[in-house]
Amino acid sequence: MALQLHPGLRLNTQAWDGVKLTPSNRRMAAIMDEIGPAVLGRAVAIHEAGHAVIGLVTGHHISELRLTGNGLNHGQTSWTRGPDTSLEDHLVMVAAGLAAQVRWLRELRASRQVLAYVERQADGDQEHARLVVRDYGLDRDVLRRAERRASELLTPHWKRIDELAYRLDLDNIVTGERTIRRIVGM
């Protein structure tokens, strides 16, 4: 089943012109056949932009977003918790990356296989959240609340996430909180 790309979807397809990818297994080959490298790369940019925008909303300082490696499954958002940022707000920022990525791919009607792949790729975020809960002795329900709140915050900030992801998709790096705030209008 082909993805339903909505009108106006902006992808940095030029960056992928002539790039030949060699999927490591049949599952990855099927994912690449379904969505292609430009969409998968944009999904990673959406993930990082979700962290960044919701991070700003929850009181984090965001210093950089970067697509790393081949841009298909690796990205990084550099942040510090603000002095008044609660641990629960921190977990909301952590959950926002995957929540944004899944929302975007669902809008494109991606298959379960693609959604399962991106959830596996977010293992580092999920492990970080589990360690915060363990190390600070938080109630396990805090993770579910953080995931729910992250999903709720996406809607009023979706245009900002999309704009920042587009910039990241084009440039592979966005540096400086002032620049990030200017891009997203905050």
C-alpha positions, 0 to 999 in steps of 0.5 A: 500500500502506497503512502497517501502524501497530503498536498503541500507536503514538503520533503527534501527529496533533492538530498536523496537524488541518486542515493542508493541504499542497501537495506540490511534485511527484508523488513527494511527493504519493505519499509524502504519500498513503502515510504522511500528514503525522503519520507523516512528521513523527514520522519526522523526530522519530525521526531527531533522537532517534536522534542524541540518544540515541546521541549521549549513549551515545557521549559527546556533549553534547546541548543541544537537539532541534528540529523546524524548518520545517513539521516534515515534513522538517527537524529539528536536534540541537544537540551538542558532542563530549565530550573523550573522544569519538573521531571514530569515535564521532562518526560513529556519532552522525551515522549514528544519525539516519538508521538510526533513521528507516529502522528505524522506517519499515521497521517500518511497512512503508513503501515503497522510495519513502519510504525513498529520500526519507528517505535523500535528506533526510539528505544533510546528515548524510552530507556531514558524515560524509564531511567528517570522514573527509576532513578527518581522513584517516580510512579510508573503512571507518570510515563503514561501521563507524559505520553498523553500530555505530549500527544495533546500538546502536539496539536496546538504546536503542529505547525511549529513542529512541521516548520522546524522539521522542514528546516532540519530536513533541508539543513541537517542541523539547526543550531542555537536556541534563538534560531530555533525560537525564531523558526517556530515563532516562539 
